[in-house]
Amino acid sequence: MNLKQLLEGRLKEEVLKEIPRAFDQVGDIAIIKLPESLMENEEVKKEIAFCILKSHKHIKSVFLKKGEVSGKFRVAKHEYVLGENKTETVHKEYGCRYKLDINKVYFNFRLGNERYRIAKQVREGEKVLVMFAGIGCFAIAIAKHSKPSLVVAVELNPDAFAYLKENIELNKVGDKVIAVEGDVREKVPEIVEKYGKFDRILMPLPKDASSYLDLAKLASKENAIIHFYTFAKSEEEAIKNIGEEVEVIRVVRCGEYAPFVFRFCVDFKFKHEV
């Protein structure tokens, strides 16, 4: 039963038309999104939250998303509505557990399938570099579902880095995953000097990944695979966003960012010698 069906008979028809059909779920927290016209309507927010809590026993808290991700650390803000007033939770996907605070870190629960897709591509013995690692979802999924020799995860947000370290322990992958705190611009050269070059590099920063391709080249072995994330209207535009000629392996659409704008992952190799 979708959210609109849960609310039938409880809200006026003209209000019900503006309510989205679904809500986001991160761990035991439900996150609702509302149009601007309803953002300050306390009665509507409480009614939605009450129905969610009543019909989904595993959900403990309901929050309202206040705008999109923004700022240096790409974090969204959420307003408490009903249930337990807590922003920290543990999200489970594909046998992994990720502890996080929805008001302190970036997390997209819709990318679970994409994280698993990448993890299953990693071959035994590969060295993997994850830029912009966040709370560790890609790095931990790779360590849990494949047999890499090493995964190095770099994260700038101090809150996300703290959760990254905690999630490494929570998932018992400390023998494979190394967490590095700081700006990839500064840290990648140091990482390459210490650990050598990598077989596979992830760049999950759709808005700005092209600005860091020089670091990917620096850290790449010959024939290394790069997973480059970008926002685009088509596969062709996604490839153009790389900004240089590369050997494209595949292009995967993994979610909608805005109307007619999608998140793509371009899996590619650099054509020239690295």
PyMOL commands that set and color helices and strands:
alter all, ss='L'
color gray80, all
select helices_A, chain A and resi 3-7+13-16+36-38+42-55+109-121+137-145+158-170+184-195+209-219+235-240
alter helices_A, ss='H'
color red, helices_A
select strands_A, chain A and resi 24-26+29-32+61-70+75-83+88-93+96-101+127-130+150-155+177-181+198-203+220-232+246-258+261-270
alter strands_A, ss='S'
color yellow, strands_A
deselect
rebuild
show_as cartoon
